[in-house]
Amino acid sequence: MKDPNKQQEQEFESYLDSVEVRNFFERARRELFPKINDSAVFLSLYSGDIDPSFCMQLGAAILLRKPILVVAVKGAEVPPKLVAIADKVLHIEMDAPDAHEKLRAAVAELIGDKPR
């Protein structure tokens, strides 16, 4: 009888070795990580979905010691561990009249700019 855990592990390893995944990781190393490294703040919209790209970008921002601003869209419940990791969590309605100003103020706070 086959061990289902061993079979899942082999399938996952095969997936990680696929051309698509290797290309995705290479593009991240070449394009994405340098952009995060050059940024003053890591800002990401959080919708409540578990998105592999968000997870990888968040991990890079942590390893690169970037200030992290999580902008939670209306209705998204931010997990406690993400709240603990983030330097600031902003709950805003993106179409609210003051959304842009709240976002600008949060970024300014994280990079140390004085309000205008």
C-alpha positions as CSV (number, residue, x, y, z in Angstrom):
1,M,0.0,0.0,0.0
2,K,1.3,3.4,-1.0
3,D,1.9,6.1,1.6
4,P,-0.3,9.0,0.6
5,N,1.9,11.5,2.4
6,K,5.0,10.3,0.4
7,Q,3.0,10.5,-2.8
8,Q,1.9,14.1,-2.0
9,E,5.5,15.0,-1.2
10,Q,6.7,13.6,-4.5
11,E,4.0,15.5,-6.4
12,F,4.9,18.7,-4.7
13,E,8.6,18.2,-5.5
14,S,7.7,17.5,-9.1
15,Y,5.6,20.7,-9.2
16,L,8.5,22.8,-7.7
17,D,10.8,21.4,-10.4
18,S,8.4,22.4,-13.2
19,V,9.5,25.0,-15.8
20,E,6.6,27.4,-14.8
21,V,7.6,27.4,-11.2
22,R,11.4,27.8,-12.0
23,N,10.5,30.7,-14.3
24,F,8.4,32.3,-11.6
25,F,11.1,32.1,-9.0
26,E,13.8,33.4,-11.5
27,R,11.6,36.4,-12.4
28,A,11.1,37.1,-8.7
29,R,14.8,37.1,-8.1
30,R,15.6,39.2,-11.2
31,E,12.7,41.7,-11.0
32,L,10.6,41.6,-7.9
33,F,13.2,41.3,-5.1
34,P,15.2,44.3,-6.4
35,K,12.1,46.4,-6.6
36,I,11.2,45.6,-3.0
37,N,14.8,46.2,-2.0
38,D,14.8,49.6,-3.6
39,S,11.5,50.7,-2.0
40,A,11.2,52.8,1.2
41,V,8.0,50.9,2.3
42,F,6.4,47.6,1.4
43,L,2.8,48.4,0.8
44,S,0.3,45.6,0.0
45,L,-3.4,45.4,-0.4
46,Y,-4.8,42.5,1.7
47,S,-8.2,41.1,0.6
48,G,-8.3,38.2,2.9
49,D,-7.3,35.7,0.2
50,I,-4.1,33.6,0.6
51,D,-2.2,34.6,-2.5
52,P,1.2,32.9,-3.2
53,S,2.6,36.1,-4.7
54,F,1.6,38.2,-1.7
55,C,3.2,35.6,0.6
56,M,6.4,35.6,-1.3
57,Q,6.5,39.4,-1.4
58,L,5.8,39.7,2.3
59,G,8.5,37.2,3.1
60,A,11.0,39.2,1.0
61,A,10.0,42.5,2.7
62,I,10.5,40.8,6.1
63,L,14.0,39.5,5.1
64,L,14.9,42.9,3.6
65,R,13.8,44.6,6.8
66,K,11.3,46.9,5.0
67,P,8.6,48.8,6.9
68,I,5.4,46.9,6.1
69,L,2.1,48.7,5.5
70,V,-0.9,46.3,5.0
71,V,-3.9,48.0,3.5
72,A,-6.9,45.8,4.3
73,V,-9.8,46.2,1.9
74,K,-13.3,46.5,3.2
75,G,-14.5,43.3,4.9
76,A,-11.0,41.7,5.0
77,E,-10.2,40.3,8.4
78,V,-6.4,40.6,8.9
79,P,-4.9,37.5,10.7
80,P,-3.3,38.3,14.1
81,K,0.1,37.2,13.0
82,L,0.0,39.5,10.0
83,V,-1.0,42.3,12.3
84,A,2.0,41.5,14.5
85,I,4.4,41.5,11.6
86,A,3.1,44.7,10.0
87,D,4.4,48.1,11.1
88,K,1.0,49.5,10.3
89,V,-2.4,48.0,9.2
90,L,-4.8,50.4,7.6
91,H,-8.4,49.5,7.2
92,I,-9.9,51.7,4.5
93,E,-12.5,51.7,1.8
94,M,-10.6,52.4,-1.3
95,D,-13.4,54.5,-2.9
96,A,-13.8,56.7,0.2
97,P,-13.1,60.4,-0.3
98,D,-10.3,60.4,2.3
99,A,-8.7,57.1,1.3
100,H,-5.8,58.7,-0.6
101,E,-5.0,61.0,2.2
102,K,-5.1,58.2,4.8
103,L,-2.8,56.1,2.6
104,R,-0.4,59.0,2.1
105,A,-0.3,59.8,5.8
106,A,0.4,56.1,6.7
107,V,3.3,55.9,4.2
108,A,4.7,59.3,5.4
109,E,4.5,58.0,9.0
110,L,6.5,54.9,8.1
111,I,9.2,56.7,6.3
112,G,9.4,59.6,8.8
113,D,8.0,62.4,6.6
114,K,6.2,65.3,8.3
115,P,2.6,65.9,7.2
116,R,2.3,68.8,4.7
